[in-house]
Amino acid sequence: MKTKELVYVALCAVIIAICSWISIPTAVPFTLQTFGIYLAISVLGGKLGTISFLIYLALGAIGLPVFAGFKSGFAAITGPTGGYLLGFLATALIMWGFEKFFGKNKVSFIISAIIGLVACYALGTIWFMKVFSAANGAIGLGATLGMCVIPFIIPDLIKLVAAYLIGSKISTISKLNTATC
């Protein structure tokens, strides 16, 4: 990677962390983390955006409080909401794959982001049900969806659109600055 790319990847990892700190605590906290991931991929593209998320995940895994609620470590990743962290990785990988096969464009971004969000919800929901049930007793799919998915659909779609719009502007400005250097 070029130095400029390394800086952008690191900056996006920090943006994802900051977005995860902006949260409303619930069973699965409302955060701007999804926005940060979509923004990283919108600005950097699928490959570098995924790398920035992996760096974010690694920082949390080694104990830096980058996850929602300033959590970190293995316990946060293996806890009830850890499946959503892995789901975000699936989202990034899906978006990267779409970009590779269909190009970096608006339609590809939105379709891949929605498919990635569904994958994130699926992984996170299955994980949540398994971990929550082990600790607290059985929980049904309807109750889990009511806590972990349904309240997030509209906000996540708004974050997706906002990240695309802001990311497009940042990419345009970045291209102009690069062209004039």
C-alpha positions in Angstrom: 0.0 0.0 0.0 1.0 3.6 -0.6 1.5 5.9 2.4 -1.6 7.8 1.5 -3.7 4.6 1.5 -2.3 3.6 4.8 -3.2 6.9 6.3 -6.7 6.7 4.9 -7.2 3.1 6.1 -6.0 4.1 9.6 -8.2 7.2 9.6 -11.3 5.2 8.6 -10.6 2.7 11.4 -10.6 5.6 13.8 -13.8 6.9 12.3 -15.5 3.5 12.7 -14.4 3.5 16.4 -15.7 7.0 17.0 -19.0 6.1 15.3 -19.3 3.1 17.6 -18.9 5.3 20.6 -21.8 7.4 19.6 -24.5 5.1 20.9 -27.9 4.7 22.6 -27.6 1.7 25.0 -30.1 -1.1 24.4 -29.8 -4.9 24.3 -28.1 -4.2 21.0 -26.9 -0.6 21.1 -27.9 1.9 18.5 -24.6 3.3 17.1 -23.2 5.0 14.1 -20.8 2.1 13.6 -22.7 0.9 10.5 -22.4 4.5 9.1 -18.6 4.4 9.7 -18.2 1.1 7.9 -20.3 2.2 4.9 -18.4 5.5 4.8 -15.0 3.7 4.8 -16.1 1.5 1.9 -17.7 4.4 0.0 -14.5 6.5 0.3 -11.8 3.8 0.2 -13.5 1.1 -1.9 -14.2 -2.5 -0.8 -10.7 -3.7 -0.3 -9.3 -0.8 1.7 -12.6 -0.3 3.5 -12.5 -4.0 4.6 -9.0 -3.6 5.8 -9.9 -0.5 7.9 -12.7 -2.6 9.5 -10.3 -5.5 10.2 -7.9 -3.0 11.9 -10.8 -1.7 14.0 -11.7 -5.2 14.9 -8.1 -6.1 15.8 -7.8 -3.0 18.0 -10.9 -4.0 19.9 -9.7 -7.6 20.2 -6.4 -6.6 21.8 -8.2 -4.5 24.4 -8.5 -1.0 23.1 -12.1 0.3 23.9 -13.2 0.8 20.4 -16.5 -1.1 20.4 -19.9 0.3 21.4 -20.1 1.4 25.0 -16.3 1.6 25.0 -16.1 -2.2 25.3 -13.2 -4.2 24.1 -11.5 -7.6 24.2 -12.4 -11.2 23.5 -15.5 -11.0 25.8 -17.0 -8.2 23.6 -16.4 -10.3 20.5 -17.8 -13.5 22.0 -20.6 -11.8 23.9 -24.3 -11.6 22.8 -23.7 -8.8 20.3 -20.3 -10.1 19.0 -22.1 -11.7 16.0 -22.9 -8.3 14.7 -19.2 -7.4 14.7 -18.6 -10.5 12.6 -21.7 -9.5 10.5 -20.1 -6.2 9.8 -17.1 -8.1 8.4 -19.4 -10.1 6.2 -21.0 -6.8 5.0 -17.6 -5.4 4.1 -16.6 -8.6 2.3 -19.9 -8.7 0.4 -19.4 -5.0 -0.6 -15.9 -5.7 -1.7 -17.0 -8.7 -3.8 -19.7 -6.7 -5.5 -17.3 -3.9 -6.2 -14.8 -6.3 -7.8 -17.4 -7.9 -10.0 -19.8 -5.0 -10.8 -17.5 -1.9 -10.4 -17.6 0.9 -7.9 -20.9 2.7 -8.7 -24.0 3.8 -6.9 -26.2 0.8 -7.8 -23.5 -1.7 -6.8 -22.8 0.1 -3.5 -26.5 0.3 -2.5 -27.4 -3.3 -3.5 -24.3 -4.7 -1.9 -24.8 -2.6 1.3 -28.3 -3.9 1.6 -27.3 -7.5 1.0 -24.4 -7.0 3.5 -26.8 -5.6 6.0 -29.1 -8.6 5.7 -26.0 -10.9 6.2 -25.0 -8.8 9.2 -28.5 -9.1 10.7 -28.6 -12.9 10.0 -25.2 -13.6 11.6 -25.8 -11.3 14.5 -29.2 -12.6 15.2 -28.2 -16.3 15.2 -25.2 -15.4 17.4 -27.3 -13.4 19.8 -29.9 -16.2 20.1 -27.2 -18.8 20.9 -25.2 -16.7 23.4 -28.2 -15.1 25.0 -30.0 -18.5 25.4 -26.9 -20.1 26.9 -26.7 -17.4 29.6 -30.4 -16.6 30.2 -32.5 -19.4 28.8 -34.2 -19.8 25.4 -35.2 -16.8 23.4 -37.4 -17.0 20.4 -36.7 -15.7 16.9 -39.5 -13.1 17.1 -38.3 -11.7 20.4 -34.7 -11.6 19.0 -35.8 -9.8 15.8 -37.8 -7.4 17.9 -34.8 -6.5 20.0 -31.9 -6.8 17.5 -33.2 -6.2 14.0 -36.6 -4.5 13.5 -35.7 -1.3 15.4 -32.5 -0.9 13.4 -33.8 -1.3 9.8 -34.8 2.3 9.1 -31.9 3.9 10.9 -29.4 1.5 9.1 -30.9 2.4 5.7 -30.6 6.1 6.5 -27.0 5.5 7.6 -26.4 3.7 4.3 -27.7 6.5 2.2 -25.9 9.2 4.3 -22.6 7.3 4.1 -22.9 7.0 0.3 -23.7 10.7 -0.2 -21.0 11.9 2.2 -18.5 9.4 0.8 -19.2 10.5 -2.8 -18.4 14.1 -1.8 -15.2 13.1 0.0 -14.1 11.0 -3.0 -14.8 13.8 -5.4 -12.9 16.3 -3.2 -10.0 13.8 -2.8 -9.8 13.3 -6.5 -9.7 17.0 -7.1 -6.9 17.5 -4.5 -4.9 14.7 -6.0 -5.3 16.0 -9.5 -4.0 19.5 -8.4 -1.0 18.2 -6.4 
